[in-house]
Amino acid sequence: MADTHALATLVQALKGLPGVGIKSAQRMAFQLLQNDRATARQLAAALDNAVQKIRHCACCHTFTEAELCDTCLDNARDRTLLCVIETPADQSAIERTGTYRGLYFVLMGKLSPLDGIGPHDIGLAKLKERVGDGVLAEVILATNFTAEGEATAHVISEMIRQQGLKVTRLARGVPAGSELEYVDLGTIAHALVDRR
């Protein structure tokens, strides 16, 4: 049998993507190599280009090719508001709503002691420096509503309150258009507690 080290390496690399198991990784590898080598070359070139050019914004820590991202450079943004999020994907989701016009700080993760991820791993020192700029009036904590996201929000909230800034948290509750009998009990409970 021919040497398949390169194929095994490709499958392992694809398997490292979120939600991709061994069978899906094998299917992708076989598809790219057997039927679509042009796409495989394009994908390889795009990945190499992204790895070479994309870095973190010096101000908000999101992905950018320049020193500062377009959001941080936009003078029309409200510089008194800072939304703290876990990932650039979260930033993209908030931007798609068209309702938030402040700035961001992207943690690039969340606290997870079981996984060995502590405050230094998600840039809390840089966030503390960022909120001390004298311009901010409110910090919106938009971490996910998971155990890790809640712990991260709590630690950040305590850190920011010491600096005298207003700290708010995203609301949570029953999704629009849903029927109560089909909503999980935890969501209903939080909606009752957070009612307005």
Disulfide bonds with the S-S distance in Angstrom:
none
